[in-house]
Structures are given as C-alpha cells and as structure tokens.
Amino acid sequence: MHIRLGFFSLLLLVLALFACQNNDSSTSATAPKTAMPPIDSLFSRYQEERLPLYPIEATIAGDPRYNDLLPSLSQAYRTALNDFYLKYHNLTQQYDRDKLSDNDRIGYDILIWECDINLEDLQYPKHLMPINQFDCLPL
C-alpha cells in the first residue's frame, strides 16, 4: 500500500510538472500526425477517471469528492479496474513514443508501466485473501 501511495504521489508530481510546462512552440512538433489530442490531456483524463476507483487515494491527495466512498472487493469492481487499465493502455499505445518530447516520454512510460503492473496485479486473486495488518482498512 505504501509503495502504491508513493507511486501515486510520483505520478501526481509528474502530471503537475506537465501542467506547468509551456508547450506553445513544441505542440505542433510533438503532436502525432493523426488528430490525436495532446498526450497531457490523456494524462489528465487518466487521473480524473482513476480517482473514483481509488477513493482513499483521492482523499489523501486532497480531493474531497470521494470522501464518502470505500473501495470494493466485488468482481464488478475488479472488472471495472481491468477495463480502466486496458482502456488507458490501449489509448497510450496510439501515440508514437519517438515523436513525444522528453517530458511526455516519461509520462508515457509511467502510464504504460502503471497499466501493465495493475493488469498483472488483477490476475492474482488477492481480493480473496484474509484481512491483514499491512494493507487493509482498520476494522
């Protein structure tokens, strides 16, 4: 849980750096030739759609919109996570990594890694594990 929160914080930092960067002159040079939106908009959509899936992390990040939610252990929740990560993995693959700026490549690599590691994690039925003292909500 602490590793995932640390990575979540790192991802937020990278996204914040992308938001602060002025890309006026490099937008046309780094945009894919198809009518794809800039990759930073993909990063923003990813972050926004991820928050309701991980409401505790949203609260830790200071977003109060999901304070009334808790994550689920249901198969429907796991299916929603799988669909979410597959969607963003496929969307990210539509961008040509070689045509991205150095900063966008870092975000691209992080997003691919995040999707891959979470899709792999969903293969393990950890939702069937008993409650433990490391990464479960206190009773």
N, C-alpha and C positions, 0 to 999 in steps of 0.2 A: 504494500500500500504506500509506504514511504517513497519507494523508487518511482512508482507511478505518479505520485504527487510531485516529486522532484522533476520528472519529465514533463508533467503538465505545466509546471512553473516555467521550465525552459522553453516549452512551446509558446507560452504566452509572451515571454520575453522576445523570442524571435519574431512573433507576429507584431508585437509593439514596435520593434525596430523597422519592420517593413512598412508599418503605417506612418512612421516618422520620416521615411526616406522620400526625397523629392525625385520623382521619376519622369518629369516633364520631357526632358530631352531623350531619355532612353526608352520610353514607352513604345515608340514605333519600331525601334531596333530590336527589342526583346520580345515583342508580341508574336505569337505564332501566326503563320500565313493564313490560316483559316480564321473564321470570325469568332475565335475563342475569346472569352473575356480575360482580362489580365489575371495572372495566377494569384495575385494577392487577394482578389475577390473570392477565389476558391478557398484560400486560407481563412478568410473571414466567415464565409458560409459554413465551412467545416467547424470552426469554433462555435458559431451560433447554434448549429444543429447538434453539437456534441453536449452542450450544457444541460439540456433536459434529460439526456441519457445518464449523466453523472451529476445528479443534483447536489451531492455533498461537495464535490469539487467546485461546482458553481458557487456555492455558498462560501467556500474557502477563498475563492478568487474575488469575492466581494459582490457577487451578483445575487440580489435578494429575490429574484423572480421565482426561484425553485426551492425556497426555504421550507415549503410545506410538503415536499416530496422526499421519498426514500427510494433507493434503487430496489429493484425486484429480483427475485431468483427464478421467476417463471420462465417457461420455454418461450413465451411470446416476447419477453424482454430480450432473451438471448438471440432470438430470431431478428428482432429489431436492431440489435447491436451488429449482428452479422451482415444484415442488409446495409446498414450505415457504412461500415468499413469497406464492404465490397463496392458500394457506390462511389466512395471517395477514392478508393484505389483505382477504379476504372476511369474516373474523371481525371485523376492526376496523370494517368498513362497517356491521355490525349495530348499532353503538352510535350514538346520536344525539349528535353533537358539541355541539350547543347546550345539552344537558342536563348536560354534564360540567362539573366545576369547572375553574378556570383552569389548575391544575397538570395535571389529567388531559387537558385540551385540548392542552397542549404535548406530552405523551407520545403522544397520539393522532396529532397532526400529524407527529411524528418517526417513528412506526411506519409511517404511511401513506407518508411520503417514503422511508423505508428499503426498504419493499417495492417501491414503484414504481421506484426507482433500480436496485435489484438485478434486478428483472424486465426492465428495459430493458437492463441490462448483459449479461444472459444471451442477448439477441438477437444480440450480437456474438460471433463465434467466436474469442474471444481464447485459448481453450484450444489452438488450432492455431498460435498464434504461437511463434516460436522462443524459446529461453531468452534472457533478457536480464539485465542487471546491476541493474535497478531493483526488480522485484517478484517475483523467483523465489528459490527456496531455493538457497543456495550448494551447489555441487557438491562 
